[in-house]
């Protein structure tokens, strides 16, 4: 059964490399505002980035410091000053995952587009 299985994909990496890998995905998504990746990766980063947007919407010093601790500087600044103010009136659901219907060439992993709404 799939109960309580959300957010624990390993991606074939040990803990430190997995955290670094996901941080890179977060940065790429925030900087480009839409990326094409595998469906598993998109599903994994969606709730994490949405929590970061909710944090950035607070627009206070504590939120900025937390963003700087969790993201690279350029991504944290863009999220805080450009992306979060767009969603001031929105209560969640900042990202959309669209299945592309195609697969990756080397391993046939299903691809998905993840973007800000």
BELGI-V262430 format. One line per field, one symbol per residue. ss: DSSP state (A for helix, B for strand, O for the rest). Layout:
BEGIN
ss=???
END
This chain:
BEGIN
ss=OOOOOOOOOOOOOOAAAAAAAAAAAAAAAAAAOBBBBBAAAAAAAAAAAAAAAAAAOOOOAAAAAAAAAAOOAAAAAAAAAAAAAAAOOOOOOOBBBBBBBBBOOOOOOBBBBBBBO
END
